[in-house]
């Protein structure tokens, strides 16, 4: 190319010759696969090698056989001329290991002049050689006859076997070579041995094994505690004036039950059942506060003990006991506080509850007119274990005083009622503890039932 110049006086400069190089291609020597078979084991890495003859900007992807992007390896990264190895650990853009199959690399290149080039490698095969794992709880508890799920988690797909042993003896094969995908799983067991009989109380082992497609295997053992002869009962119940005391308890299997009441001195005052046959499941023991002679012995400050002895079909006798004590909270109730929200004129607009429990229970809030005992409203809430539950109940009429009953019901059906009476409240907004309600005041019977 020749270049000359003329100024405004029409004076000319001698022409000069210049060399011009026209760059229309990327100076790139190609890519080569590091391997045609990638045994993905979580440690090894696949790779490709690229050769650059000039400074370039590179983006690179791992793609499935159908062209979908699994992983972006490079994003507009600048390289000088030279040879470079790019590695891949087998994970996708979500940091999960890819499935087995055929893959290839796509390399997008741009030089400093804006020339672009896209190169695809040959396909390579990915095989999953990661060692499998199978995990489960260390301890499992089978306490009531019927279906029981044995949980476990697989790191990858494989053939799963789940067996129950007592010592060296095989009791039952729950799963045998069952093909399962990765993730959380459950093996359903009916509680029976190989002969179709329910297993006896005792300690067993659940032995689990997984074998993947490459023949690699892993195992895990959980301790299985079988306690079919058991009674679940509350530690504390209350005595209500019009209804007496109800003890809701649960039998794991049918049993004959003896139920007795004892005073603080340990003397038996009442026998309610003697070898009384009951079915498995939820049961209710009721005491009216009378002794065996029909005399009233329970008063507000009394503390009595109930004792339940269950004789099961296998001859095992299980005994449990608890207190009948109106001064005691159920042990799972950590805190039960209330306060009010006020408007600018001092009217109560909402009742605020703050509750913490150590086991899941339900709570039903009953709202009454404290003067005429008329029922106004009710709401039921599910309380989670070890979580602070905050409840806001918006009043239907902020100009009226309400009487509230909050009835807690535990997993067995035992009920504990607490109350708040707005007619007895001061104008302070501080939090107070809910008060126990053991009497028949304002529809308590409706709340308990």
C-alpha positions as CSV (number, residue, x, y, z in Angstrom):
1,X,0.0,0.0,0.0
2,X,1.3,3.5,-0.9
3,X,0.5,6.6,1.2
4,X,0.9,10.3,0.1
5,X,-0.2,13.7,1.5
6,X,-1.1,17.2,0.1
7,X,-1.4,20.2,2.4
8,X,-3.7,23.3,1.9
9,X,-1.1,25.0,-0.2
10,X,-1.2,22.0,-2.6
11,X,2.3,21.0,-1.7
12,X,2.8,17.2,-2.0
13,X,4.8,14.8,0.1
14,X,6.6,12.0,-1.6
15,X,4.7,8.8,-1.6
16,X,5.7,6.1,0.8
17,X,5.0,2.4,0.7
18,X,3.5,0.5,3.7
19,X,3.1,-3.2,4.3
20,X,-0.4,-4.3,5.6
21,X,-1.2,-7.7,6.9
22,X,-4.9,-8.7,6.6
23,X,-5.9,-11.1,9.5
24,X,-9.1,-13.0,8.7
25,X,-8.3,-16.3,10.6
26,X,-7.7,-17.4,14.1
27,X,-4.2,-18.8,14.5
28,X,-5.2,-22.0,16.3
29,X,-3.7,-25.5,16.0
30,X,-6.7,-27.4,17.4
31,X,-7.7,-29.4,20.4
32,X,-7.0,-33.0,21.4
33,X,-8.7,-35.3,24.0
34,X,-6.9,-36.3,27.1
35,X,-8.8,-39.6,27.1
36,X,-11.6,-41.3,25.3
37,X,-12.8,-43.1,28.5
38,X,-13.2,-41.1,31.7
39,X,-13.5,-43.3,34.8
40,X,-15.2,-40.7,37.0
41,X,-14.3,-41.6,40.6
42,X,-14.4,-38.2,42.4
43,X,-10.6,-37.9,42.2
44,X,-9.5,-38.4,38.6
45,X,-10.1,-35.7,36.0
46,X,-10.8,-35.6,32.3
47,X,-9.1,-33.1,30.1
48,X,-8.4,-31.7,26.6
49,X,-5.4,-29.9,25.3
50,X,-5.5,-26.8,23.1
51,X,-2.6,-25.2,21.1
52,X,-2.6,-21.5,20.5
53,X,-0.4,-19.6,18.1
54,X,-1.4,-16.1,19.2
55,X,-3.1,-14.4,22.1
56,X,-6.7,-15.5,22.2
57,X,-9.9,-15.3,24.3
58,X,-11.3,-18.7,25.1
59,X,-14.6,-20.1,26.4
60,X,-15.1,-23.9,26.8
61,X,-18.0,-26.2,27.6
62,X,-18.7,-29.9,28.3
63,X,-21.7,-31.0,26.4
64,X,-23.8,-34.1,26.4
65,X,-24.1,-36.3,23.3
66,X,-27.3,-34.3,22.4
67,X,-25.5,-31.0,22.7
68,X,-26.8,-29.8,26.0
69,X,-24.3,-27.9,28.2
70,X,-23.3,-29.8,31.3
71,X,-20.5,-27.6,32.5
72,X,-18.9,-24.3,31.4
73,X,-15.1,-24.7,32.0
74,X,-13.9,-21.4,30.7
75,X,-15.6,-18.0,30.2
76,X,-13.8,-15.5,28.0
77,X,-10.4,-16.3,29.5
78,X,-7.4,-14.7,27.9
79,X,-4.4,-16.9,26.9
80,X,-1.1,-16.1,25.3
81,X,0.3,-18.4,22.6
82,X,1.2,-21.8,23.8
83,X,-0.2,-25.2,24.8
84,X,-2.8,-25.5,27.6
85,X,-4.5,-28.4,29.3
86,X,-8.0,-27.8,30.6
87,X,-9.3,-30.3,33.2
88,X,-12.8,-31.4,34.3
89,X,-13.8,-33.2,37.5
90,X,-17.0,-34.7,36.1
91,X,-19.4,-32.2,37.8
92,X,-22.0,-30.1,36.1
93,X,-22.9,-26.5,36.6
94,X,-24.9,-27.4,39.8
95,X,-21.8,-29.1,41.3
96,X,-23.4,-32.6,40.9
97,X,-21.7,-35.5,39.1
98,X,-23.0,-36.1,35.6
99,X,-24.7,-39.2,34.5
100,X,-22.9,-41.9,32.6
101,X,-22.9,-41.4,28.8
102,X,-21.1,-39.8,25.9
103,X,-19.8,-36.2,26.1
104,X,-17.7,-33.8,24.1
105,X,-16.0,-30.4,24.5
106,X,-16.9,-27.3,22.6
107,X,-14.2,-24.6,22.5
108,X,-15.1,-21.0,21.4
109,X,-12.1,-18.8,20.4
110,X,-11.7,-15.1,19.5
111,X,-8.5,-13.3,18.5
112,X,-7.6,-9.7,19.1
113,X,-8.9,-8.7,15.6
114,X,-12.4,-10.1,16.4
115,X,-12.0,-13.3,14.4
116,X,-13.9,-16.2,15.9
117,X,-13.7,-20.0,15.7
118,X,-15.8,-22.8,17.2
119,X,-14.2,-26.2,17.6
120,X,-15.8,-29.5,18.8
121,X,-13.7,-32.4,20.0
122,X,-14.5,-36.0,19.4
123,X,-16.8,-37.8,21.8
124,X,-15.6,-39.4,25.0
125,X,-17.3,-41.9,27.3
126,X,-18.0,-41.2,31.0
127,X,-18.3,-44.1,33.4
128,X,-19.3,-43.6,37.0
129,X,-16.6,-45.3,39.1
130,X,-17.3,-43.4,42.4
131,X,-17.6,-45.8,45.3
132,X,-21.2,-46.1,46.4
133,X,-22.3,-45.3,50.0
134,X,-25.4,-46.3,51.9
135,X,-26.3,-44.4,55.1
136,X,-29.0,-44.9,57.7
137,X,-29.8,-44.0,61.3
138,X,-27.5,-45.7,63.8
139,X,-30.6,-46.7,65.9
140,X,-34.1,-47.8,64.7
141,X,-37.0,-48.4,67.1
142,X,-39.9,-50.7,66.4
143,X,-42.5,-50.2,69.2
144,X,-45.9,-51.0,67.7
145,X,-47.0,-53.9,65.5
146,X,-47.7,-53.0,61.9
147,X,-45.8,-51.6,58.9
148,X,-42.4,-50.0,59.6
149,X,-40.2,-48.1,57.2
150,X,-36.4,-48.6,57.3
151,X,-34.9,-45.4,55.9
152,X,-31.6,-45.2,54.1
153,X,-29.8,-42.9,51.6
154,X,-27.8,-43.9,48.5
155,X,-25.0,-41.8,47.0
156,X,-25.6,-43.4,43.6
157,X,-27.7,-46.0,41.9
158,X,-27.2,-49.6,42.7
159,X,-28.6,-52.9,43.7
160,X,-29.8,-52.8,47.4
161,X,-30.1,-55.7,49.9
162,X,-31.6,-55.1,53.3
163,X,-31.6,-58.0,55.9
164,X,-32.5,-58.2,59.6
165,X,-30.3,-60.4,61.8
166,X,-30.3,-61.4,65.5
167,X,-26.8,-62.3,66.2
168,X,-25.6,-64.5,63.4
169,X,-29.1,-65.7,62.5
170,X,-30.9,-64.2,59.5
171,X,-34.4,-63.2,60.7
172,X,-35.8,-61.6,57.5
173,X,-34.7,-60.4,54.1
174,X,-36.6,-57.2,53.5
175,X,-35.0,-56.3,50.1
176,X,-32.9,-58.6,47.9
177,X,-31.0,-57.1,45.0
178,X,-33.5,-54.3,44.5
179,X,-32.4,-51.7,41.9
180,X,-32.6,-48.2,43.4
181,X,-31.7,-44.8,42.3
182,X,-29.7,-42.3,44.4
183,X,-31.3,-40.3,47.2
184,X,-33.4,-41.0,50.3
185,X,-35.2,-44.3,50.3
186,X,-37.4,-46.5,52.5
187,X,-37.6,-50.3,52.8
188,X,-41.0,-51.4,54.0
189,X,-41.0,-54.1,56.7
190,X,-44.1,-55.6,58.2
191,X,-42.4,-56.5,61.6
192,X,-42.4,-60.2,60.9
193,X,-39.8,-62.8,60.6
194,X,-39.4,-65.3,57.7
195,X,-42.1,-67.5,59.0
196,X,-44.7,-64.8,59.1
197,X,-44.6,-64.2,62.9
198,X,-44.0,-60.9,64.6
199,X,-40.4,-60.7,65.9
200,X,-39.9,-60.9,69.7
201,X,-38.7,-58.0,71.8
202,X,-35.0,-57.6,71.7
203,X,-32.1,-56.0,69.8
204,X,-31.5,-56.8,66.2
205,X,-29.3,-55.6,63.4
206,X,-30.4,-54.2,60.0
207,X,-27.6,-54.9,57.6
208,X,-27.8,-53.0,54.3
209,X,-25.6,-53.4,51.2
210,X,-25.5,-51.6,47.9
211,X,-23.6,-52.8,44.8
212,X,-23.2,-50.5,41.8
213,X,-23.0,-51.3,38.1
214,X,-19.2,-51.7,38.3
215,X,-19.4,-54.2,41.1
216,X,-18.3,-51.8,43.8
217,X,-20.2,-52.2,47.1
218,X,-20.7,-50.5,50.4
219,X,-22.6,-51.5,53.6
220,X,-24.1,-50.1,56.7
221,X,-25.5,-51.6,59.9
222,X,-28.2,-50.1,62.1
223,X,-29.3,-51.3,65.5
224,X,-32.9,-52.3,65.6
225,X,-34.6,-52.0,69.0
226,X,-37.8,-54.0,69.1
227,X,-40.0,-53.2,72.1
228,X,-43.5,-54.3,71.2
229,X,-44.6,-54.8,74.8
230,X,-44.8,-51.2,75.8
231,X,-47.1,-48.6,77.3
232,X,-46.8,-44.9,76.3
233,X,-48.3,-42.6,79.0
234,X,-47.9,-38.9,80.1
235,X,-45.8,-37.9,83.0
236,X,-48.4,-35.4,84.3
237,X,-52.2,-35.1,84.0
238,X,-54.6,-32.7,85.6
239,X,-57.9,-33.2,87.5
240,X,-60.9,-31.1,86.3
241,X,-63.7,-30.3,88.6
242,X,-66.6,-31.6,86.4
243,X,-64.8,-34.3,84.5
244,X,-62.2,-35.8,86.8
245,X,-58.9,-36.9,85.5
246,X,-58.3,-38.5,82.1
247,X,-55.1,-40.4,81.3
248,X,-54.7,-40.9,77.6
249,X,-52.2,-43.7,77.0
250,X,-51.2,-46.1,74.2
251,X,-50.6,-49.8,74.1
252,X,-48.3,-51.2,71.4
253,X,-50.2,-54.5,71.2
254,X,-53.3,-56.0,72.9
255,X,-52.9,-56.5,76.7
256,X,-54.7,-57.0,79.9
257,X,-54.3,-53.9,82.1
258,X,-54.4,-53.2,85.8
259,X,-54.8,-49.5,86.7
260,X,-54.5,-48.1,90.2
261,X,-54.3,-44.8,92.0
262,X,-51.9,-44.0,94.9
263,X,-51.7,-41.1,97.3
264,X,-48.6,-39.2,98.3
265,X,-47.8,-41.7,101.0
266,X,-47.7,-44.5,98.4
267,X,-51.0,-46.0,99.7
268,X,-53.4,-47.4,97.1
269,X,-56.7,-45.6,97.2
270,X,-58.4,-46.9,94.1
271,X,-58.3,-49.9,91.8
272,X,-59.9,-48.9,88.5
273,X,-59.1,-52.0,86.3
274,X,-57.9,-55.4,87.2
275,X,-56.6,-57.5,84.3
276,X,-58.9,-55.6,82.0
277,X,-58.4,-56.6,78.3
278,X,-57.7,-53.7,75.9
279,X,-56.8,-53.6,72.3
280,X,-53.7,-52.0,70.9
281,X,-53.7,-48.3,70.3
282,X,-55.0,-45.3,72.2
283,X,-56.8,-45.9,75.5
284,X,-58.3,-43.7,78.2
285,X,-58.1,-44.2,82.0
286,X,-60.6,-42.0,83.9
287,X,-60.6,-41.3,87.6
288,X,-63.4,-39.3,89.4
289,X,-61.4,-38.4,92.5
290,X,-63.0,-41.1,94.7
291,X,-61.4,-43.9,96.6
292,X,-62.6,-47.5,96.6
293,X,-65.2,-46.6,99.3
294,X,-66.7,-43.9,97.2
295,X,-65.2,-41.0,99.3
296,X,-63.8,-37.9,97.7
297,X,-60.0,-37.8,98.2
298,X,-58.8,-35.5,95.5
299,X,-58.7,-31.7,96.2
300,X,-57.0,-28.8,94.4
301,X,-53.7,-29.2,96.2
302,X,-53.6,-33.0,96.1
303,X,-51.0,-35.0,94.2
304,X,-51.7,-38.6,93.3
305,X,-50.0,-41.2,91.2
306,X,-51.6,-43.4,88.5
307,X,-50.0,-46.7,87.8
308,X,-50.7,-48.7,84.6
309,X,-49.5,-52.3,84.4
310,X,-50.0,-54.1,81.1
311,X,-49.6,-57.8,80.6
312,X,-48.9,-58.7,76.9
313,X,-49.5,-61.9,75.1
314,X,-45.8,-62.9,75.3
315,X,-46.0,-62.7,79.1
316,X,-44.1,-59.5,79.4
317,X,-45.5,-57.0,82.0
318,X,-44.8,-53.4,81.4
319,X,-45.6,-50.8,84.1
320,X,-45.7,-47.0,83.8
321,X,-46.8,-44.3,86.1
322,X,-47.3,-40.6,86.3
323,X,-48.6,-37.8,88.5
324,X,-52.1,-36.3,88.8
325,X,-51.0,-32.8,89.8
326,X,-52.8,-29.6,89.1
327,X,-49.8,-27.5,90.1
328,X,-47.5,-29.1,87.5
329,X,-47.1,-28.2,83.9
330,X,-46.6,-31.0,81.3
331,X,-42.9,-31.5,81.0
332,X,-42.9,-30.7,77.2
333,X,-44.2,-27.1,77.9
334,X,-41.2,-24.8,78.1
335,X,-43.0,-21.4,78.0
336,X,-46.5,-20.2,77.5
337,X,-46.7,-16.4,77.5
338,X,-49.2,-13.8,76.4
339,X,-49.5,-10.1,75.9
340,X,-52.0,-7.7,74.2
341,X,-51.8,-5.2,71.3
342,X,-53.4,-1.8,72.0
343,X,-54.7,0.9,69.7
344,X,-54.0,4.6,70.4
345,X,-57.0,4.8,72.7
346,X,-56.0,1.9,74.9
347,X,-58.4,-0.7,73.4
348,X,-57.1,-4.2,73.2
349,X,-57.0,-5.2,69.5
350,X,-55.2,-8.5,69.6
351,X,-54.0,-11.3,71.9
352,X,-50.4,-12.3,71.3
353,X,-49.1,-15.7,72.3
354,X,-45.5,-16.9,72.5
355,X,-45.1,-20.7,73.0
356,X,-42.2,-23.1,73.1
357,X,-42.6,-26.9,73.4
358,X,-40.2,-29.8,73.2
359,X,-42.6,-32.1,71.3
360,X,-45.2,-31.5,68.6
361,X,-48.6,-30.7,70.1
362,X,-51.8,-28.9,68.9
363,X,-53.2,-25.9,70.6
364,X,-56.8,-24.7,70.3
365,X,-57.7,-21.2,71.3
366,X,-61.4,-20.8,72.5
367,X,-62.8,-17.3,72.8
368,X,-65.8,-16.6,75.1
369,X,-67.8,-13.6,76.5
370,X,-66.7,-13.5,80.1
371,X,-70.0,-12.2,81.3
372,X,-72.6,-14.4,79.5
373,X,-70.3,-17.3,78.8
374,X,-71.3,-17.1,75.1
375,X,-69.0,-18.9,72.7
376,X,-67.4,-16.4,70.2
377,X,-64.6,-18.1,68.2
378,X,-62.0,-20.8,68.1
379,X,-58.7,-21.3,66.3
380,X,-56.4,-24.4,66.2
381,X,-52.6,-24.2,65.7
382,X,-49.9,-26.9,65.2
383,X,-46.9,-26.3,67.4
384,X,-43.5,-27.7,66.3
385,X,-41.0,-29.1,68.7
386,X,-38.2,-26.8,69.9
387,X,-39.4,-23.8,67.9
388,X,-40.7,-20.5,69.3
389,X,-44.3,-20.2,68.0
390,X,-45.8,-16.7,67.9
391,X,-49.6,-16.4,67.4
392,X,-51.6,-13.2,66.9
393,X,-55.3,-13.5,67.4
394,X,-57.1,-10.4,66.1
395,X,-60.2,-9.6,68.2
396,X,-63.5,-9.5,66.5
397,X,-64.6,-6.5,68.7
398,X,-61.9,-4.4,70.3
399,X,-64.4,-2.7,72.6
400,X,-65.4,-6.0,74.3
401,X,-63.6,-7.9,76.9
402,X,-62.9,-11.6,76.1
403,X,-62.2,-14.7,78.0
404,X,-59.7,-17.1,76.4
405,X,-59.0,-20.7,76.9
406,X,-55.9,-22.3,75.3
407,X,-56.2,-26.1,75.3
408,X,-52.9,-28.0,74.5
409,X,-53.3,-31.6,73.3
410,X,-50.3,-33.9,73.3
411,X,-49.6,-36.8,71.0
412,X,-51.5,-39.2,73.1
413,X,-54.6,-37.0,73.5
414,X,-54.0,-35.6,77.0
415,X,-55.3,-32.0,77.4
416,X,-54.0,-29.1,79.4
417,X,-56.0,-25.9,79.5
418,X,-54.7,-22.4,80.3
419,X,-56.7,-19.2,80.4
420,X,-56.7,-15.4,80.2
421,X,-59.5,-13.2,81.4
422,X,-59.5,-9.7,80.0
423,X,-61.7,-8.4,82.8
424,X,-58.8,-9.1,85.2
425,X,-56.2,-7.5,83.0
426,X,-54.4,-4.2,83.7
427,X,-53.4,-1.7,80.9
428,X,-49.8,-2.9,80.7
429,X,-48.4,-4.5,77.5
430,X,-45.9,-6.7,79.3
431,X,-45.8,-10.5,78.7
432,X,-47.4,-12.7,81.3
433,X,-47.5,-16.5,81.8
434,X,-50.8,-18.1,80.9
435,X,-52.7,-19.4,84.0
436,X,-53.8,-23.0,84.4
437,X,-57.6,-23.6,84.3
438,X,-58.7,-26.7,86.1
439,X,-62.2,-25.7,86.9
440,X,-65.5,-25.7,84.9
441,X,-65.4,-22.0,84.3
442,X,-66.8,-20.7,81.0
443,X,-67.1,-23.8,78.8
444,X,-64.0,-25.6,80.0
445,X,-65.7,-28.9,79.4
446,X,-66.2,-28.0,75.7
447,X,-62.5,-27.1,75.4
448,X,-61.2,-30.4,76.9
449,X,-63.5,-32.5,74.8
